[in-house]
Amino acid sequence: MSVNTSNVYGKISISDLAIAKVACNAALECYGIVDTVARRFTDSLSELLKRPTGSKGIKVVTSGDRIYIDVYAIIKYGVSINAVAESLKEAVKYKVEKFTGMIVESVNVNIVGVKL
């Protein structure tokens, strides 16, 4: 799917994959985030068999002009999980809204593991 909007210059369509790449880059720039990971084993298996897309660990669902994002991440040992998760939510929301011009309704952060 994709997010569609139009303005005086014409129609704009942004794919979910493009949104996921922006969200992944925003997540990896956050302090305390080590990596994003696939949600299920089958997702990681399919990533091994195809070219990397640069958006692993990000699920984007669009509904009209609203965007819902799920982030699956590994954090550093010793950092506050709550502080890192809140920072991650704000960073992803800000960067995706700035990139798309659409409203990000929610960013759900799932901490999958801790890395030493």
LINHUTA-V532708 format. One record per run of one state. SS is the DSSP state (h for helix, s for strand, l for the rest). FROM is the first residue (numbers start at 1). LEN is the number of residues. Records with the same first field share a line. If there is no record, write none. Layout:
SS = FROM-LEN  FROM-LEN
This chain:
l = 1-1  8-2  30-3  37-4  50-8  64-2  77-4  101-2  116-1
s = 2-6  10-6  33-4  58-6  66-11  103-13
h = 16-14  41-9  81-20
